[in-house]
Amino acid sequence: STQEYQQSTSLIALLNKVIFKYFGACIPVILYDSFVEKSEGFVLQRLLEDFPTSFIHGKINVNNSLDNVILLEPPDAKCRSYVLFLSDALIARQVIGSQIENKVIIVPRSSQWKLQEFLASTLSRDIINLLVIGESYSADKSKERPYVLYTHKLYTDGLGSNKPHVLTSWMNGKLTRPHVDLFPKKLTKGFAGHRFSVSAAEFPPYVFKISTTDGVGNVQIRW
């Protein structure tokens, strides 16, 4: 119990530092699934007690969705950011949907290879400002274990692939690379030759598709 308490202290200190520095303009929305709530409820309790700013929090149900969907668009908030405590990072996209501008922190309780699978998959492609905090599960549990901070590089080739990218790590109350931007700008060098289909309408934003069938069954489409 003492070791778990020390490890949770390290995680909470890291989250407070990141939130205080990067989330000042937006009210954070803290979401957690039932697995994390039951197995690590003391971490959530300590985090919410010592949170450095106002926040909104809610629970993710067994269907990986929110019973209170207003948490995704809280009223009277010009912008929002998310902190997700998940048993599996792969469900993040299902929970919060596409996030192009909002900052997202994910704290998954799974192995590092599972985190890298998520960062390399299409499920993380449209969560642009993404930071994943993974615990390094070392063999010696009697000592403090570091946390590794990941993001992803988007459109690394013409197929639109993304790759995991290690930013820094957290140990003994400090970052190993303290000057690294934890939410770096993405897509600064374009889309690596990735092809897009672009359409235009004379009267945006409406496009009308008209399908007609002639006497012999041929389908014609007019826009």
Residue pairs with C-beta under 8 A, 6 or more apart in sequence:
3 141
3 142
5 42
6 144
7 135
7 144
7 145
8 40
8 42
8 43
8 46
9 46
10 144
10 145
10 147
10 170
10 171
10 173
11 43
11 107
11 133
11 135
11 147
12 43
12 46
12 47
12 50
13 173
14 133
14 147
14 170
15 47
15 83
15 105
15 107
15 133
16 50
16 51
16 52
18 105
18 131
18 182
19 28
19 51
19 52
19 53
19 83
19 105
20 52
20 53
22 81
22 103
22 182
22 183
23 53
23 81
23 103
24 53
25 79
26 77
26 78
26 79
26 80
26 81
26 102
26 103
27 53
27 54
27 55
27 56
27 74
27 77
27 80
27 81
28 51
28 53
28 55
28 56
28 80
28 81
28 82
28 83
29 55
29 56
29 57
29 58
29 71
29 72
29 74
29 80
29 81
29 82
29 83
30 47
30 48
30 55
30 56
30 57
30 58
30 82
30 83
30 85
31 57
31 58
31 59
31 60
31 66
31 71
31 82
31 83
31 84
31 85
31 95
31 96
32 44
32 57
32 59
32 60
32 84
32 85
32 86
33 59
33 60
33 64
33 85
33 86
33 87
33 91
34 59
34 60
34 61
34 62
35 87
35 109
36 43
36 44
36 85
36 86
36 87
36 109
37 44
37 59
39 109
40 85
40 109
43 85
44 85
48 55
48 57
56 71
56 74
58 66
58 67
58 68
58 71
59 66
59 67
60 66
60 86
60 91
60 95
61 67
64 91
64 94
64 95
65 94
65 95
66 72
66 95
72 96
72 97
73 80
74 80
79 101
79 102
80 102
81 102
81 103
81 104
81 105
82 96
82 99
82 102
82 103
82 104
82 105
83 105
83 107
84 92
84 95
84 96
84 104
84 105
84 106
84 107
85 107
85 109
86 92
86 95
86 106
86 107
86 108
86 109
87 108
87 109
87 110
88 108
88 110
88 114
89 106
89 108
89 110
89 114
89 115
89 118
89 132
90 114
90 117
90 118
90 121
90 123
92 104
92 106
92 118
92 123
92 124
92 127
93 123
93 124
93 126
93 127
96 104
96 127
98 126
98 127
99 126
99 127
99 128
99 129
99 130
100 126
100 128
101 128
101 129
102 129
103 129
103 131
103 183
104 127
104 129
104 130
104 131
105 131
105 132
105 133
106 130
106 131
106 132
106 133
107 132
107 133
108 114
108 115
108 118
108 132
108 134
111 137
112 134
112 136
112 137
112 148
115 132
115 134
115 150
115 164
116 150
116 164
118 124
118 132
119 130
119 132
119 150
119 151
119 152
119 162
119 163
119 164
119 165
120 152
120 161
120 162
120 163
120 164
121 162
124 130
124 152
124 162
125 154
125 160
125 162
128 154
128 186
128 187
129 183
129 186
130 151
130 152
131 149
131 150
131 151
131 167
131 182
131 183
132 149
132 150
132 151
133 147
133 148
133 149
133 150
133 170
134 147
134 148
134 149
134 150
135 145
135 146
135 147
135 148
136 145
136 146
136 147
136 148
136 169
137 145
138 145
144 171
144 172
146 169
146 170
146 171
147 169
147 170
147 171
148 166
148 169
149 166
149 167
149 168
149 169
149 170
149 175
149 182
150 164
150 165
150 166
150 167
151 165
151 167
151 182
151 183
151 184
152 162
152 163
152 164
152 165
153 162
153 163
153 165
153 186
154 162
154 186
154 187
155 161
155 162
155 187
155 190
155 191
155 192
155 194
156 162
156 163
156 192
157 192
157 193
157 194
158 192
158 193
158 194
158 195
159 194
160 191
160 192
160 194
167 177
167 180
167 182
167 184
168 175
168 176
168 177
168 178
168 180
168 182
169 175
169 176
170 176
199 207
201 207
207 223
208 223
209 221
209 222
209 223
210 221
210 222
210 223
211 219
211 220
211 221
212 219
212 220
212 222
213 219
213 220
214 220
